[in-house]
Amino acid sequence: MRTMDKVKENTIFFLLLAAVCSTVFGDGEWGASIPSSLDALVSSCIVIPCTFTHPAGHLPHSRLRGIWHLSDKRNEIIYHEDKTKILESFKDRTDLKGNLGENNCTLEITPIKDHDNGPFCFRLEYVRTDRNEPTPEKFSFADQCVEFKMLYTSPEPQLTQLKSAVQGKPYTVTCSVHHTCPLHPPTLSWTLGTADEIAVKHESQNLGRWKTESILTFIPVEKDDYTELTCTATFNGGAISSKSLTLYVKRTENYNHIIIPVAAVVGTAIVFGLFCILMVKKYKTRISELQRQDGSMWNRMSRLSRRFRHDRPGPSRSEERQETF
């Protein structure tokens, strides 16, 4: 029994030791991945991608508190779960989109104002769940801050097209624009085409930078030649920019003006030739019938002539003597 009790005591001791060690010497270190610079369109929004590691490895969201602040003034906070601690100029404009329990500290700012240059840094605090108070364990990732390059005019869309459009054949034009607001991406619209002819996709280019594409595929007709095709980008917040190109539609060769008359002449000749052949056959048959009829009549007349000569009486003797004298 004493041996079993000692084993239990040792087991509990090692479990406690492992727990303490895992807290103090966790499988992670204090670190964060945040882009150093992002373009920020005034009046639009921006999403700052952010992930982090910490010594405890993984803790539930309730045991963690995420704070965003100005890099050189940690008390000037732009995001805190307690809104009373946020700078007046940032209230109701910042929102933590990441789940701290999943080591995600992504932040959205909307709308962007012209003074939101930054740099902005992230700070993580461990929290006592019973009183929701911070513990001594906290860390500001001051070496991983983000700064904004302010854009006062919206980026111009880029148009990519095939060399030339051909009448009656599918033709594709792609309109693309870069942005940093994936939660509210820009809307791309065309002056030509229907919804069924347009495909839209969103792609992440690199950390915090996105591209929205609108792909227009349509069949050009003759009236589209020299038509101006425009793609308009409408950004979150109302900023607008556009790009245009002129369509040059190559006409397909049309030989109908030659083919139709020739076909008509050939068709007429064929019909006339068949008619002639039928008429010749008809007349040949008729002539053969007439010839057969003529031959039988001649034979009958020949037989009648021979019969008549055979039945005709000869001269009498007195007539013969008279003729002699």
C-alpha positions in Angstrom: 0.0 0.0 0.0 2.8 2.4 0.9 4.5 1.6 -2.4 1.3 2.4 -4.3 0.8 5.6 -2.4 4.3 6.6 -3.1 3.8 5.9 -6.8 0.6 8.1 -6.8 2.5 10.8 -5.0 5.3 10.7 -7.6 2.8 10.6 -10.5 1.0 13.7 -9.1 4.4 15.5 -8.5 5.6 14.9 -12.1 2.2 16.0 -13.5 2.4 19.2 -11.6 6.0 19.7 -12.6 5.0 19.1 -16.3 2.2 21.6 -16.0 4.5 24.2 -14.5 7.2 23.6 -17.0 4.8 23.7 -19.9 3.6 27.1 -18.6 7.0 28.5 -18.0 8.9 26.7 -20.8 6.2 26.4 -23.3 6.5 25.0 -26.8 6.5 28.5 -28.3 8.2 31.9 -27.9 6.9 35.4 -28.0 6.6 36.2 -31.7 4.2 37.7 -34.3 3.8 37.8 -38.0 2.5 41.2 -39.2 3.2 43.0 -42.5 5.5 46.0 -42.1 3.6 48.2 -44.6 0.2 48.2 -46.3 -1.6 50.6 -48.6 -4.6 52.2 -47.0 -7.3 53.9 -49.1 -8.9 56.8 -47.3 -12.6 56.2 -46.6 -12.3 52.5 -47.4 -11.2 49.7 -44.9 -8.1 47.7 -44.2 -7.5 44.3 -42.7 -4.2 43.7 -41.0 -3.3 40.0 -41.0 -1.7 39.0 -37.7 -0.7 35.7 -36.1 1.4 35.1 -33.0 3.1 32.6 -30.7 3.6 32.6 -27.0 5.2 30.5 -24.4 2.0 28.8 -23.2 1.5 27.5 -26.7 -2.3 27.4 -26.8 -4.8 29.0 -24.4 -8.5 29.5 -24.7 -9.7 32.9 -26.0 -11.0 33.7 -22.5 -7.4 33.5 -21.1 -6.0 35.9 -23.6 -6.4 39.6 -24.3 -5.3 41.3 -27.5 -4.5 45.0 -27.6 -3.5 47.2 -30.5 -1.6 50.4 -29.8 0.6 53.1 -31.3 4.2 51.8 -31.5 5.8 54.6 -29.4 2.9 55.1 -27.1 1.6 51.9 -25.6 -1.1 53.7 -23.6 -2.6 55.2 -26.8 -4.7 52.2 -27.7 -6.6 51.8 -31.0 -8.2 48.5 -30.1 -9.2 47.0 -26.7 -12.1 44.8 -25.6 -12.9 47.6 -23.1 -14.0 50.3 -25.5 -13.5 53.0 -22.8 -9.7 52.5 -23.2 -9.7 53.2 -27.0 -8.6 56.6 -28.3 -11.5 58.7 -29.2 -10.4 59.0 -32.8 -10.5 55.2 -33.2 -13.7 54.3 -31.3 -16.2 52.2 -33.3 -13.7 51.9 -36.2 -11.5 48.9 -35.0 -12.6 45.3 -34.7 -10.5 42.2 -33.8 -11.4 39.6 -36.5 -9.0 36.9 -35.3 -9.6 34.3 -32.6 -6.9 34.7 -30.0 -7.4 31.1 -28.9 -6.2 30.1 -32.4 -3.3 32.6 -32.2 -4.9 34.9 -34.7 -4.8 38.7 -33.9 -6.1 40.0 -37.3 -7.5 43.6 -37.0 -9.9 45.5 -39.2 -10.1 49.3 -39.4 -13.0 50.9 -41.1 -13.3 53.5 -42.4 -9.7 54.6 -42.9 -9.0 58.3 -42.1 -6.1 60.3 -43.4 -4.4 60.3 -39.9 -4.3 56.5 -39.6 -0.7 56.3 -40.5 0.6 54.2 -37.6 2.8 52.4 -36.9 0.5 50.1 -35.0 1.7 47.2 -32.8 0.0 44.2 -31.1 0.2 43.3 -27.4 -0.8 40.1 -25.8 -1.8 39.6 -22.2 -2.6 36.5 -20.1 -5.8 37.0 -18.2 -7.1 35.5 -14.9 -10.5 34.1 -15.9 -12.1 34.7 -12.4 -11.5 38.4 -12.3 -10.6 39.1 -15.9 -7.4 40.9 -14.8 -4.1 40.7 -16.6 -1.3 38.6 -15.2 2.4 39.7 -15.2 2.7 37.6 -18.4 2.3 40.1 -21.3 4.3 41.0 -24.3 4.2 43.9 -26.9 5.5 42.9 -30.3 7.2 46.3 -30.8 9.5 44.9 -33.5 6.6 43.7 -35.6 4.5 46.8 -36.2 2.6 47.9 -39.4 2.6 51.3 -41.0 0.1 52.5 -43.6 0.8 54.2 -46.9 -2.1 56.5 -47.3 -3.9 56.5 -50.7 -6.1 59.5 -51.4 -7.2 58.3 -54.8 -8.4 54.8 -55.5 -6.2 52.4 -57.5 -6.9 52.2 -61.2 -8.1 48.9 -62.6 -5.9 47.0 -65.0 -7.3 45.6 -68.3 -5.9 42.5 -69.9 -7.2 41.4 -73.3 -6.5 39.2 -76.3 -4.8 40.8 -79.3 -8.0 41.2 -81.3 -11.6 40.4 -81.2 -13.1 38.3 -84.0 -16.8 38.6 -85.0 -18.8 35.7 -83.8 -16.1 34.1 -81.7 -15.8 34.2 -77.8 -13.6 37.1 -76.6 -12.2 37.6 -73.1 -11.2 40.7 -71.2 -10.0 40.7 -67.6 -10.3 43.6 -65.2 -8.3 43.5 -62.0 -7.6 45.8 -59.1 -5.4 45.5 -55.9 -6.7 46.3 -52.4 -6.2 45.6 -48.7 -9.9 45.2 -47.7 -10.8 41.5 -48.3 -13.9 41.7 -46.0 -15.4 44.4 -48.2 -13.7 43.9 -51.6 -14.2 46.4 -54.5 -17.0 45.8 -57.0 -16.1 45.6 -60.7 -18.7 46.5 -63.3 -18.6 46.6 -67.1 -20.3 48.7 -69.8 -20.8 45.6 -71.9 -22.0 42.1 -71.1 -24.5 40.4 -68.9 -24.2 38.7 -65.5 -23.9 35.3 -67.2 -20.9 36.5 -69.1 -19.0 37.7 -66.1 -16.9 35.7 -63.5 -15.5 37.3 -60.4 -12.7 35.9 -58.1 -10.6 37.1 -55.2 -7.0 36.1 -54.6 -4.5 36.7 -51.8 -1.3 38.1 -53.4 0.8 38.2 -50.2 0.6 39.2 -46.6 -2.3 41.6 -46.4 -2.6 42.3 -50.2 -5.4 41.1 -52.3 -6.5 41.2 -55.9 -10.1 41.2 -57.2 -10.7 40.1 -60.8 -13.7 40.3 -63.1 -13.5 38.2 -66.3 -15.8 39.2 -69.1 -16.3 36.6 -71.9 -18.7 37.6 -74.7 -19.2 37.1 -78.5 -18.5 40.3 -80.4 -20.8 41.4 -83.2 -20.2 43.8 -86.1 -21.7 46.8 -84.2 -19.1 46.3 -81.3 -16.3 47.5 -83.6 -14.7 50.7 -82.3 -16.8 50.5 -79.2 -15.4 51.8 -75.9 -15.3 49.1 -73.2 -15.0 50.4 -69.6 -14.4 48.6 -66.3 -15.3 50.5 -63.1 -14.1 49.7 -59.6 -16.2 50.8 -56.7 -14.4 50.5 -53.4 -15.8 50.2 -49.9 -16.6 53.7 -48.8 -17.6 54.9 -52.3 -14.3 55.7 -54.0 -14.5 55.0 -57.8 -11.9 54.5 -60.5 -12.2 53.1 -64.1 -10.2 52.0 -67.1 -11.3 51.9 -70.7 -10.2 50.3 -74.0 -11.4 50.5 -77.6 -12.7 47.2 -79.2 -11.5 46.4 -82.7 -13.6 43.6 -84.1 -12.2 41.7 -87.0 -14.9 40.7 -89.4 -15.1 37.2 -90.7 -14.9 36.8 -94.5 -18.3 36.5 -96.0 -18.6 35.0 -99.5 -22.3 34.8 -99.6 -22.5 37.3 -102.4 -20.5 34.9 -104.6 -21.7 31.6 -103.3 -25.4 32.2 -103.5 -25.4 33.3 -107.2 -23.1 30.5 -108.2 -25.2 28.0 -106.3 -28.3 29.3 -108.0 -26.7 29.0 -111.5 -25.4 25.5 -110.8 -28.7 24.4 -109.4 -30.6 25.8 -112.4 -28.2 24.1 -114.8 -28.6 20.8 -113.0 -32.4 21.1 -113.1 -32.4 22.1 -116.8 -30.0 19.2 -117.6 -32.2 16.7 -115.9 -35.3 18.1 -117.7 -33.5 17.8 -121.0 -32.5 14.2 -120.3 -36.0 13.3 -119.4 -37.4 15.0 -122.5 -34.9 13.2 -124.8 -35.8 9.9 -123.2 -39.5 10.6 -123.7 -39.1 11.6 -127.3 -36.9 8.6 -128.1 -39.5 6.3 -126.6 -42.3 8.0 -128.7 -40.2 7.8 -131.9 -39.6 4.1 -131.3 -43.4 3.6 -130.8 -44.2 5.5 -134.1 -41.6 3.5 -135.9 -43.0 0.2 -134.7 -46.5 1.5 -135.8 -45.2 2.5 -139.3 -43.5 -0.8 -139.8 -46.7 -2.8 -139.1 -48.8 -0.6 -141.4 -46.3 -1.0 -144.2 -46.4 -4.7 -143.8 -50.2 -4.7 -144.0 -50.2 -2.5 -147.1 -47.6 -4.9 -148.8 -49.8 -7.9 -148.0 -52.9 -6.1 -149.5 -51.0 -5.2 -152.6 -49.8 -8.8 -153.2 -53.3 -10.1 -152.6 -54.8 -7.6 -155.0 -52.4 -8.6 -157.8 -53.1 -12.3 -157.2 -56.9 -11.8 -157.4 -56.9 -9.6 -160.5 -58.3 -11.6 -163.7 -56.1 -12.0 -166.9 -57.1 -10.8 -170.6 -59.5 -13.1 -172.7 -58.5 -14.8 -175.9 -60.6 -12.6 -178.2 -59.0 -9.6 -176.6 -55.6 -11.2 -177.2 -56.4 -11.8 -181.0 -57.7 -8.2 -181.3 -54.6 -6.9 -179.8 -52.6 -9.2 -182.2 -54.3 -7.9 -185.3 
